[in-house]
Amino acid sequence: MNGEKMTGAEIVLKALQDQGVEVIFGYPGGAVLPIYDEIFRQENRIKHVLVRHEQGAAHAAEGYARSTGKPGVVLVTSGPGATNAVTGMTDALMDSIPMVVLTGQVPTKLIGSDAFQEADTVGITRSCTKHNYLVKDVNNLARVLHEAFYVATKGRPGPVLVDIPKDVQFALGTYTGPANVAHRSYKPRVKGDLERIKEAADLIGAAKKPLFYTGGGVINSGPVASQLLREFVRATGFPITSTLMGLGAYPADDPQWLGMLGMHGAWEANHAMHDCDVMICVGARFDDRVTGRLDAFAPNSKKIHIDIDPSSINKNVRVDIPIIGDVAHVLEDLIRVWKSRAARPDKPALAKWWEQIAAWRARNCFAYNNSKELIKPQHAIERLYALTKDRDVYITTEVGQHQMWAAQFYRFQAPNRWMTSGGLGTMGYGLPAALGVQIAHPDALVIDIAGEASVQMTMQEMSTAVQYDLPIKIFILNNEYMGMVRQWQELLHGGRYSHSYSESLPDFVKLAEAYGAVGIRATKPDELDDAIKEMISVKRPVLFDCRVDKTENCFPMIPSGEAHNNMILADLGAQTVSAAGKALV
Amino acid sequence: MSYDPVIAQAEIIRTHTMAVLVDNEAGVLARVIGLFSGRGYNIESLTVAEVDAQEHTSRITIVTSGTAQVIEQIKAQLDRLVPVHRVVDLTVETEPLERELALIKVKGAGDKRMEALRIADSFRARVVDTTLNSFVFELTGSPSKINAYIELMRPLGLIDVSRTGVAAISRGPEAL
């Protein structure tokens, strides 16, 4: 097919097909009409999902990408189409999600004239994409599109935008296929330095209080990385914790699993992090939500850091052995080196370490006072887990307390099953992300664990769910507050609840019905199980209004500016937060 | 607090000159500058020009300052920009050759005019434009030499300065 003449719009569709794209999430407009005409004419070889707002398209593409490992594709128009997608691109950049965003642009001759629906899209998105392009010559279009997929998926994944002026979509040009896309300058390293890997194996062999600290990089590296991680963690007998983004890479039911670490992480995970002598960081980036106070972060540890992005090394925390490479490749070499070496951690020291961990575990940090009158949000997620765990289930979330409770109480056993906005913390992520997951896995049970405030930010996508018969379940923990804001106001601002009450809420059951979906409500603990079972059995989109305790707080919590061993637990009550901590986010 | 030489060393802010080889494409300079402003790094000087017309590559020379950790981050962040081919911290490898060109306009008459010419001669500055009451000098050299010349011209009627910023290259037989 190389060398064939076609229009820019035909080139776009051809390139997407050649890249194996199955679905586009988009919204038409003036500057992308030629591409939409081509979508009309190609008769559903590529499925197009019409969202209700461009932010929804981007989050849906993220959900699709996270649950499949394939890049998500977005198509929107110029100006407001592009600016509305900015939040989704920023979200994908922060969480390293492969995504290709195609935007229409005003005709080349009008660029710079403040034309109708013109925006400097490459200028606006330069800092929220991994890379972006403006294609002014139709003969570059095919190469740029293939390059966009290459850049989005290779190395540390991320969003790539291609801005295509309308005249370029009409112009005739030459198509070139995806073969031999050798990028001139972008060639990320996947194999780790073997000398460093040997040093790491030696350090691991001499550890007395070791800990694996893993992250989203394991998931991004693919299912093989999770398999290798499991193999290595079991071979060493070491404890393992993970960031929010890494949940599922290691099964939560395994005895070596300590739970998530960080601001709302497990007591045992954070204490183990603080006290460890060898930290093996695999595909995580020492985010401030994980490290807490930097000068008190794992103060007596030697650190090994495996990451595909060299700029993640020594960014926040200095490490002793950096290994730049893809997690699966590095783990494969590390396991081989480890097996070939005799050095093993001494068993009594490791046994003592596990004894200490058992003592921390016995603190039972996620305990809460259950109630017969009020549904506790933690209880709701425990019941949701119990009633769905044997199914083919995918969980998305919005952002806030419900997100942290989901991370604490829903137990993930496999990678790519957990879609949440970690880095950017985007309220409104979960509902459209669930659409993308459901498109990719039509027969799976896809649940968005939501809050009543977040979900209203992208609620209009219920209409998309109904249009495409996507039976997503929006499980709203409705406490009538922006719960995490309220919690911080309680702990840090003297209980002055400034604008965190969810005033004038819609009736979510009626709202569901208005959309043509199904509304279910549970207000008492004894109704909960039946209501959840009903939600599962309904083969249509559901808004589930789960009325929970309005004042429940999310614990444990490391207050901002504090160290891992200075956590607040539910039964310890509120603690004062330092002035320096208050200034942090 | 007790004095910790390791921490003290880590806190020292040093000036580094970096050479960045990039694809000469639209927006590449905006990417580099945006990275510095977005992440709060300093730019003391920045120059850019195409250095290979066939390969369409440009070389950006950036003079920046920061702690050792910040300099390491700047290098890593530059390196991961997609159109960037190479980033070399010239200050780390050896003390690089650094040159800058300045055009300096001095207005005056009589003794001051003569003194300006004498100093120009000792700095090997060339007169590239002259009127009965002004000179434009062209001067090439290290930034400190140009600074010194400008200070000497100030009392002699300095009215305008244009500087290119630093172009730098490593010493010895190695290329970028």
Interface residues (C-beta under 8 A of the other chain):
Chain A: V122 G123 R126 S127 K130 H131 L134 V151 G155 R156 H183 R184 S185 Y186 D309 P310 S311 I313 N314 K315 R318
Chain B: V22 D23 A26 G27 A30 R31 G34 G38 Q69 E72 Q73 A76 Q77 D79 R80 L81 V82 P83 V84 H85
